[in-house]
Amino acid sequence: MSLDRSPNEPLTPRVTVPVPRPGNLYNRMEWAGAFGDLGTLIPFVVAYITLLKMDPLGILFSFAICQIAAGFYYRTPIPIQPMKAIGSSAITHAASITPGMVIGSGIATSVLWFILGLTNTITWVTRLATKPIVCGIVLGLGLSFVWQGAKMMDSNWPLAGLALAVTFALLNSPKVPAMAVLLLLGALATPFLHHDLSEQLSRIHLGFRFPSFSLASLSWKELLQGTLLLAIPQLPLTLGNAVIAMTAENNKLFPDRPVSSRKLAISHGLINAVSAPLGGVPLCHGAGGMAGHVRFGAKTGGALIILGVILLLVALFFSDSVAIVLKIFPESVLGVILFFAGAELARGVKDIGHDRNDIYVMVVVAGFALWNMGVAFLIGLILDFILRRGWIKV
């Protein structure tokens, strides 16, 4: 409320009405942007189902309701993604990792992030991250997505090349969403890549199931193993990608709908407290996923709600046929989606300035981020501290 007035104005209070946050949209660009994170979602889901024999119903159901909740709450395309370090480790060592250990890692992850958020420890940690460190993490993450996307495209370069050309041509088209054409191209190419696809698709059947409570069968041994082998090694990646980079990316793109590191930390605790008991996998928010949603047209949380509703229907009615349904999306086309998500994230690093020290820290952090996000953060802190005090010159 303001009391500023001109000399001839009567003394009446002037009320400042707060500007409401933009609501969610559900137009064709939000629909296109909804699928901008499939490049990370589908490979992990398929691997969890086929290699670890986890129930697809629990994975997709928990994923879907967390997507919908995030869309309504944040109103920006803050994604829900499988945690990559946990997923990669579980898939790589599938012979010795059980579904119970994955669920146990989700419980441990929820507890750890609740502690970091509720005690506000996460705010103290992220305050150490100066702009060149944050930019380095974002740049490294973007380049890692580009590299991973290129490796996925290698599975079928002719199809990937066509998909790249189509995407470049339509990427900024307001009338024809590039994602819609990409998905159509992938669907049309799939029968030529899988000659028995028709026979497999004929095995898809409708059958309603509701997820069961998974903690009843979780042993203390699996909880401990999941914590030590999967959850704790994931922490540095989540800190860099899903908290530091995610906060920077969201607040740069949507300054009218800001988030804080503390809010995201508590959010990680909440989504995993929902996912693990339902038989889902450890989940996180990721800056690369937001870049993918935005690159293909999303501007609000409507994109998350659209994808969440689709996944919810698949989970409830087609969970026994998920592995077959997901074959409609060729790996090379998913690689193109991931490639553009990474490029979008990397190109956003453009306000670093011209200070040589800052640029040097950013490049070094980006290089280490391609290997390990936690090490990159630590190296960045040390290097930035040394350069700011002039102990070394670059």
Steps between C-alpha positions, in 0.01 A plus 500: 500500500638839397427849647691695229280775355511833320431825697141524368418132562287404799674288761368159396705183507600355164473124501749305290331192360740204461538367147378139487736236370422381146274197487567176315433472130395192302547616140682314221841635601450372855401164352815498288719610789352230723710239317825697513646280775430158347869460415579438868170351614450212259849338506503486881142372528563226243823396677334488844221283359703264283825465698389539863151356443333784688124539470432767234175591676679635809763681292257678266224563756729676747673684217165620364352632824823681585499659152143619544566636849815684384312653208223637719736621774791658312313608183825474307632195311712376794537135403477177690781264398651169611815564704780430254785387726272253681348384172835457326650310794196277540488420129875443467500259798155353434617150597564610861242780544149404608177702460495525880839673500371755246193566715722520810718760326185703435411495871854605597501773234172637634633515857832658397337778297237568764782553751696726264190705421325523836821590685582751223844342464449496124481882492838529671655250257362664186610847614855380446426462129606822325378587151795339312451176696128494423562581134765227483262242643224602257741500204645161594155354547388632161808361325450162669145488362627591154761223520253241629252599231766460231581151629131405486473638146784267401254210515353616167674801344281525184185532711677727749627723219149536357362571848770763560420673171127501571553633851730781387246599233202507736656586835371857509181443303195626692261301280662157463659376824830327430431238767177388335681440172788325681268256676309434178826438314611256769169315495510466120860374506450246780341223284809507276733470801301224674360259243304309764342817638150414373511167678623669819240777484229235472597386852408838650192457715282716720497406868439720804737468795567720800848526657575305815683612814863394446652570843341191652750277317803729551768352726736695724792354304363636171439839660859516626646381169285743302612785724873427483532378140241715323360796697816656645700493171204679334514801734768705317324459163165603648662801669657619176233409246171499687560780753773747395451478122123457531461810717716706261320375188147549632566846644670615180219379273208575733594785736129553575481144639824460697608201707760466775751226571321428828166458326653259248675301773171450686334420168752220446413365842128508418509338156715213624278457808218444250689292244679243717196363690316453170782297345642789299861593434696791657392827338645849465456830320758566230613810312549299182141383510375856533717601205343221295144599590571867425694434178199322351244761603400470867464819702286387795433202723227395257759293312571296815132445566441385141784247516399395852141423398619296199742300717230451764264346244778277365590393854146413605382332180806384302767432764547139388576618145723801574820346359323440169334843487830681554655328196306748287771756584829407322820560697645722228198735515521511880866593452398798289265618776777465759749674269280809465424505872873510572565764236222717646647469847857573389409802287333662800845563650558847357505746792834397650667827402857554375703444815777248416488337841123445481524352151784272609304373802194440283694296241681292763177428688325409174778255416479325836118506485516275195652240732365563851272782614610486863869515415430788260329697778786439743771584244309815408483615863873452550604657170265797536628564855865491387449725197298761689784539748757530225706205619542386139458675165339360186 
